[in-house]
């Protein structure tokens, strides 16, 4: 961006600061262009978005307000329109659609939306709204909710196993404000496997860079994975369990392969072809950038690069989780 004062190109800065939202102050990495001749700071729509997303994420986490992806997923699992969901919950006609698009709900409305994650609570809301719905709509919604209840009972074992894998699954600073998605994680593996051979240690770092670089661009992680700092660099917090589950689901195949000098490594191969429909254009750009950066680098090189990251260096001694909000904007200099 050129300075409107001098016409010279300005440098993009990301510096610690704070922004106020609903009378509360939240720490952010404030993105702006700096005119070095005058000291004036400027933003554009893209920078304004990443600045406010940082604030909104922290506000939602603090007050237990669901994120846009969660709000959309709750509605979609019942197969109703945004307008119909607004009617059932007693909201304004376009309110639910606006919440899915990113508008911030009140604390009360946010908790109301979270409550109907449970089919039984959703049915109670439907019964209280029968005067607004046709008999056909009521029957369709009841049937959908009851089928969902049956399906959730049948899938309870899988859900329990996922909870063991993703002990940190609530959207917060350690998941990049997203819930983890195994299907999308499997697709990330399929993408990288189309670019290079994958070994577990290197793949762990590819995941880290894909998630933290995407957070740097959007204020959200790509997969919802939480990362822990261990001696070999940043890794998905429960990566061993994650890969076992993916193998059990026949999403990946894991094998011991000789890598030279009598040493063996765990090679991971995707069992399905990559489906770009799981990703938005910005996510695909980040995946391409990560693959391009690390395709020709061996595992030891990738580990050494990851050890330069502040998120690893400042957390490795205690094997702590790595905060996206605290470290993503200091990350990825080798890529982004």
MOBEL-V166365 format. One line per field, one symbol per residue. burial: + if it has 9 or more other ideal C-beta (glycine too) atoms within 8 Angstrom, else -. A space follows every 50 residues. Layout:
burial=???
This chain:
burial=--+----+-+-++-----+-+----+-++++++++-----+++---++++ +++++++++++--+++++-+++-++--+---++++++++-+--++++-++ ----+-+-++++++-+--+-+++-++--+---+---++-+++-+++-++- -+------+-++++++-++-+-++++++++++-++++++++++----+++ ++++++++++++++++++++++++++++++--+++++++-+++-+++--- ++-+--+-------++++++---+----+--+++-++-+++-++----+- -++-+++-+-+++-++----+++++-++--++--+-
